[in-house]
Amino acid sequence: MSAEMLILVLLVITALGFDFTNGFHDTGNAMATSIATGALKPKTAVSIAAVLNLVGAFLSVEVAATITKDVLKIQQTSGEDKGDLIAGLNAETAMIIIFAGLIGGILWNLFTWLFGLPSSSSHALFGGLIGSGMAAIGTSGVNWDGITSKILIPALMAPIIACAVAAAGTWMIYALTKKVAENKKAQGFRAGQIASASLVSLAHGTGDAQKTMGVIAMALIASGHLDASSVEHGLPFWIVFSCAAAIAIGTYLGGWRIIRTLGKGLVEIESPQGMAAEASSAAIILTSSAAGMALSTTQVATGSILGSGVGKKGATVRWSVAGRMAVAWIVTLPSAGLVGALSYYVADIIGGAAGAVVIFLILVALAGYMYWRAQQQKVDANNVNDEWDETTGSIIPPETAAAKAETEKV
């Protein structure tokens, strides 16, 4: 196997690894509120989400096309040389840039998952690619116009719009059903939550799986294995299927730490609020995907959940948790970018396929360490709905919660 082909193989494996982390990192976007309200059992919820993520990945390639041309400037974008690498850049270096960017995205995903922070997988990927691109080429290696119009502006607007839409929807639901008995209201809206959460899962697959498809397509174009002009008309089936399968498997395994934060940490949520939040998220994500905007489903879902708390009179909204999440959003792009840049420098210093192998092994080692750390305080389907500790944000086991309640009574 040639050095170039080895780098490409490692890159594709790493891209699918990112897609896998994207799946379990973002499961909570669709299913956290349904799990929190009891509309769906935890395992049932992640199973439905996995299937619909798989299906959603086959519905569009608009976002994938955006990724290939609107993040990095490693290829010519017009004229007879469209799709060719820019002057001074060879296929091996171009793939190392993409490879290093993926490592930045994966490590930031795992780091935020470890602490239960619903940061944006999309922005982690973009940050990693921007960092590695700047390390290799400088600021001219980044498509700043595309980043601004398709990523940064939507990132600022999406959570605000989602919050406003969900707040209005929640207020309307409670206004229209104020005379309905609470037990009937809860039962009806739990059924509605199943439909709305399923729609969010479908939307998530449509948007997020495509981001990895776009990265793989970018690498194949750089290495001469794919024609750039063909991307907007469709991608090879193996790319679509492998990305769909990777995100579905990640979703099924469930990012329980983040599901817990979204379902229990932000708002004490009821079924009507959950349905309003999910419907808001689905509408915004599907609209952005159709427009080719690489929107963060995490930011949309979080904005919607906060809106469901704002829209219900007397609801408990934990703004301190929202504040920690906002900080994570702000630092995602630069943090992932720093890791992407460092990964590129390490690979470049060692050189060639050996450099790619070294940064791949570093990725595996760090990922294994963070997984081990997570097992020290495990969150899974059995304890994801346990009481939220206001002080630490950690799990309070049922027996401890019961003892705490007794103490407070005394």
C-alpha positions in Angstrom: 0.0 0.0 0.0 1.4 3.4 -1.0 1.9 6.1 1.6 -0.9 8.2 0.1 -3.4 5.3 0.2 -2.5 4.5 3.8 -3.2 8.1 4.8 -6.5 8.0 2.9 -7.6 4.8 4.6 -6.7 6.1 8.1 -8.5 9.3 7.2 -11.7 7.5 6.2 -11.6 5.4 9.4 -11.1 8.5 11.5 -14.0 10.3 9.7 -16.3 7.4 10.5 -15.0 7.6 14.1 -16.0 11.2 14.2 -19.4 10.3 12.8 -19.8 7.7 15.6 -19.0 10.3 18.3 -21.4 12.7 16.6 -24.1 10.1 16.9 -23.7 9.4 20.7 -22.9 13.1 21.4 -26.1 14.3 19.8 -28.6 11.6 20.7 -29.9 13.9 23.5 -30.9 16.6 20.9 -33.8 14.4 19.8 -34.5 12.2 22.7 -33.5 13.9 26.0 -36.9 15.4 26.7 -38.9 12.3 25.7 -36.7 10.3 28.1 -37.0 12.9 30.9 -40.8 13.0 30.7 -41.2 9.3 30.4 -42.8 9.4 26.9 -40.2 6.8 25.8 -38.1 4.4 27.8 -34.4 5.2 27.4 -33.4 2.1 25.3 -36.5 2.5 23.1 -35.7 6.1 22.5 -32.1 5.6 21.4 -33.3 2.7 19.1 -35.8 4.9 17.4 -33.3 7.7 17.1 -30.7 5.3 15.5 -33.1 4.0 12.9 -34.3 7.5 11.9 -30.7 8.9 11.8 -29.9 6.1 9.4 -32.9 6.9 7.2 -32.3 10.7 7.4 -28.7 10.4 6.1 -30.1 9.3 2.7 -32.4 12.2 2.2 -30.1 15.0 1.0 -26.5 15.9 0.1 -26.8 19.7 0.3 -24.8 20.0 3.6 -22.2 17.6 2.3 -21.6 19.9 -0.7 -21.3 22.8 1.6 -18.5 21.0 3.6 -16.5 20.3 0.5 -16.3 23.9 -0.6 -17.2 26.3 2.2 -14.8 25.5 5.0 -11.2 25.0 3.5 -9.6 26.4 0.4 -7.5 23.4 -0.6 -9.1 23.1 -4.1 -9.7 25.4 -7.0 -13.4 26.5 -7.1 -13.8 27.8 -10.6 -12.5 27.6 -14.1 -11.0 24.7 -16.0 -9.0 23.7 -12.9 -12.0 23.4 -10.6 -11.5 20.6 -8.1 -7.7 20.6 -8.6 -5.6 21.3 -5.5 -4.4 24.9 -5.0 -0.9 25.8 -6.1 1.9 24.4 -3.8 -0.4 21.8 -2.2 0.0 18.1 -2.9 -2.6 15.3 -2.2 -0.6 13.9 0.8 -0.5 17.3 2.6 -4.2 18.0 1.8 -5.3 14.8 3.3 -3.1 15.4 6.4 -4.9 18.7 6.8 -8.3 17.0 6.7 -7.1 14.2 8.9 -5.7 16.5 11.6 -9.0 18.5 11.6 -11.0 15.3 12.2 -8.8 14.6 15.2 -9.5 18.0 16.6 -13.2 17.4 16.3 -13.2 13.9 17.8 -11.1 14.9 20.9 -13.3 17.9 21.6 -16.4 15.8 21.2 -15.1 13.2 23.7 -13.9 15.9 26.2 -17.3 17.6 26.3 -19.1 14.3 26.5 -16.9 13.3 29.5 -18.2 16.4 31.3 -21.8 16.0 30.0 -21.6 19.3 28.1 -23.9 19.4 25.0 -21.4 21.3 22.8 -21.7 21.4 19.0 -20.2 18.4 17.1 -20.5 20.4 13.9 -18.5 23.3 15.3 -15.9 20.9 16.7 -15.4 19.5 13.2 -15.3 22.9 11.6 -12.9 24.2 14.3 -10.6 21.3 13.8 -10.5 21.8 10.0 -10.0 25.5 10.3 -7.1 25.0 12.8 -5.3 22.5 10.7 -5.9 24.5 7.5 -4.4 27.6 9.1 -1.5 25.6 10.4 -0.7 24.3 7.0 -1.6 27.2 4.6 -2.3 30.2 6.8 -5.4 32.3 6.9 -5.7 32.0 3.1 -6.5 28.3 3.5 -9.9 29.0 5.1 -13.0 30.1 3.2 -14.0 32.9 5.6 -17.0 33.9 3.5 -18.4 30.4 3.6 -17.6 30.1 7.4 -19.3 33.4 8.1 -22.5 32.9 6.0 -23.0 29.1 6.5 -21.6 28.5 10.0 -21.0 31.6 12.2 -24.2 33.6 11.5 -26.5 30.5 11.8 -24.6 29.6 15.0 -25.5 33.0 16.5 -29.1 33.1 15.3 -30.2 29.4 15.6 -30.4 29.1 19.4 -32.1 32.5 19.7 -34.7 31.6 17.1 -35.2 28.1 18.5 -35.7 29.6 22.0 -38.3 32.1 20.8 -40.2 29.6 18.7 -40.3 27.0 21.5 -41.3 29.6 24.1 -44.2 30.8 21.9 -45.2 27.2 21.2 -45.1 26.2 24.9 -47.1 29.3 25.9 -49.8 28.5 23.2 -50.0 24.9 24.2 -50.6 25.7 27.9 -53.1 28.5 27.0 -55.1 26.2 24.8 -55.1 23.2 27.2 -55.6 25.0 30.5 -59.0 23.4 31.0 -57.8 19.9 30.1 -57.2 17.5 33.0 -53.5 17.1 33.9 -53.5 13.3 33.4 -55.1 13.5 30.0 -52.8 16.4 29.0 -49.7 14.4 30.0 -50.9 11.3 28.2 -51.7 13.1 25.0 -48.6 15.1 24.8 -46.4 12.1 25.6 -47.8 10.5 22.4 -47.1 13.7 20.5 -43.6 13.7 21.8 -42.9 10.3 20.2 -43.7 11.8 16.8 -41.9 15.1 17.3 -38.8 13.4 18.8 -38.7 11.0 15.8 -38.9 14.0 13.4 -35.8 15.6 15.2 -33.9 12.3 14.8 -34.7 12.2 11.1 -33.6 15.8 10.8 -30.4 15.1 12.7 -29.5 12.3 10.3 -30.2 14.6 7.3 -27.9 17.3 8.6 -25.1 15.8 10.7 -24.3 12.5 8.8 -23.7 14.7 5.7 -21.0 16.6 7.4 -18.8 13.5 7.6 -19.9 12.6 4.0 -18.6 16.0 2.9 -15.2 15.4 4.7 -14.7 12.0 3.1 -15.7 13.5 -0.3 -13.2 16.3 0.2 -10.4 13.8 0.9 -11.4 11.7 -2.2 -11.4 14.9 -4.3 -8.0 15.9 -3.0 -6.5 12.4 -3.7 -8.1 12.3 -7.2 -10.6 9.6 -6.5 -13.7 11.7 -6.9 -14.7 14.5 -9.3 -15.6 17.7 -7.5 -18.4 18.6 -9.9 -20.2 15.4 -9.1 -20.8 16.1 -5.4 -23.8 18.3 -5.8 -25.6 15.6 -7.8 -24.9 12.8 -5.3 -22.2 10.8 -3.6 -21.0 7.2 -4.0 -23.3 4.8 -2.2 -20.6 3.5 0.1 -19.9 6.9 1.5 -23.5 7.6 2.3 -24.1 4.1 3.7 -21.0 4.0 5.9 -21.7 7.5 7.3 -25.3 6.6 7.9 -24.3 3.4 9.7 -21.6 5.1 11.8 -23.9 7.8 13.1 -26.7 5.3 13.7 -24.5 3.0 15.8 -23.3 5.9 17.8 -26.8 7.1 18.4 -27.9 3.6 19.5 -25.2 3.4 22.1 -26.6 6.6 23.6 -24.6 9.6 24.9 -26.2 9.2 28.3 -24.1 11.9 30.0 -25.4 14.5 27.5 -28.9 13.1 27.5 -29.0 13.6 31.2 -27.8 17.2 31.0 -30.4 18.2 28.4 -33.2 16.2 29.9 -32.7 16.9 33.6 -30.2 19.7 33.9 -31.7 22.7 32.0 -35.4 22.6 32.7 -37.8 20.6 34.9 -39.7 19.6 31.8 -43.2 18.3 31.2 -44.7 16.6 28.2 -46.2 19.7 26.6 -42.9 21.5 26.9 -41.1 18.5 25.4 -43.3 18.4 22.4 -43.0 22.1 21.8 -39.2 21.9 22.1 -38.9 19.0 19.7 -41.3 20.4 17.1 -39.3 23.7 17.1 -36.0 21.9 16.7 -37.2 19.7 13.9 -38.6 22.6 11.9 -35.4 24.7 12.2 -33.0 21.8 11.5 -34.9 20.5 8.4 -35.2 24.1 7.0 -31.4 24.7 7.4 -30.5 21.4 5.9 -32.5 22.1 2.8 -30.7 25.4 2.5 -27.3 23.7 2.8 -26.5 25.5 6.1 -24.3 23.3 8.4 -26.4 24.2 11.5 -25.5 22.9 15.0 -28.4 20.6 16.1 -27.1 20.8 19.7 -27.5 24.6 19.8 -31.0 24.4 18.2 -32.1 21.7 20.6 -30.7 23.5 23.6 -32.3 26.8 22.6 -35.6 25.0 22.1 -35.4 23.3 25.6 -34.7 26.7 27.2 -37.6 28.2 25.3 -39.9 25.5 26.7 -38.9 26.7 30.2 -39.3 30.3 29.4 -42.7 29.7 27.8 -44.2 27.9 30.8 -45.1 30.1 33.7 -43.3 29.1 36.9 -41.0 26.6 35.2 -37.6 26.0 36.7 -34.8 27.1 34.3 -31.2 26.4 35.4 -29.5 29.4 33.9 -26.2 28.4 35.5 -26.1 25.1 33.5 -27.1 27.1 30.4 -24.2 29.5 31.1 -21.7 26.6 31.3 -23.0 25.3 28.0 -22.8 28.7 26.4 -19.1 28.9 27.4 -18.5 25.5 25.8 -20.1 26.7 22.6 -17.9 29.8 22.5 -14.7 27.9 23.1 -15.5 24.9 20.8 -14.2 26.4 17.5 -10.9 27.7 18.9 -10.3 24.7 21.2 -10.9 22.1 18.4 -8.9 24.4 16.1 -5.9 24.3 18.5 -6.0 20.5 18.6 -6.3 20.3 14.8 -3.3 22.6 14.4 -1.2 20.7 16.9 -2.1 17.4 15.2 -1.1 18.8 11.8 2.3 20.1 13.2 3.0 16.7 14.8 2.2 14.9 11.5 4.2 17.4 9.5 7.3 17.2 11.7 7.4 13.4 11.4 6.3 13.4 7.8 4.5 11.2 5.4 2.5 8.2 6.3 4.5 7.8 9.6 3.1 11.2 10.7 -0.4 10.1 10.0 0.1 6.8 11.9 1.5 8.7 14.9 -1.4 11.2 15.2 -3.9 8.3 14.7 -2.3 6.4 17.6 -2.3 9.5 19.8 -6.1 9.9 19.0 -6.7 6.2 20.0 -4.8 6.6 23.3 -6.5 9.8 24.3 -9.9 8.5 23.3 -9.3 5.4 25.4 -8.3 7.4 28.4 -11.4 9.6 28.3 -13.6 6.5 28.0 -11.9 5.0 31.0 -12.4 8.2 33.0 -16.1 8.2 32.1 -16.6 4.7 33.5 -15.5 6.0 36.9 -18.9 7.7 37.2 -21.0 5.9 34.7 -24.2 7.3 33.3 -26.4 4.9 31.4 -30.0 4.0 30.7 -30.5 2.9 34.3 -29.6 6.2 36.0 -30.1 8.8 33.3 -33.3 10.1 34.9 -32.0 10.1 38.5 -32.4 13.4 40.5 -30.2 16.3 39.4 -27.7 17.6 42.0 -28.0 21.4 41.8 -24.6 21.9 43.4 -22.4 19.5 41.3 -24.7 18.6 38.3 -23.9 15.0 39.0 -26.2 12.1 39.6 -27.9 11.6 43.0 -28.7 7.9 43.4 -32.3 7.1 44.3 -31.4 6.0 47.9 -29.4 9.2 48.5 -32.3 11.3 47.1 -34.7 9.6 49.4 -32.5 10.2 52.4 -32.1 13.8 51.4 -35.9 14.2 51.1 -36.3 12.8 54.6 -33.7 15.1 56.1 -35.4 18.1 54.5 -38.7 17.1 56.0 -37.1 17.0 59.5 
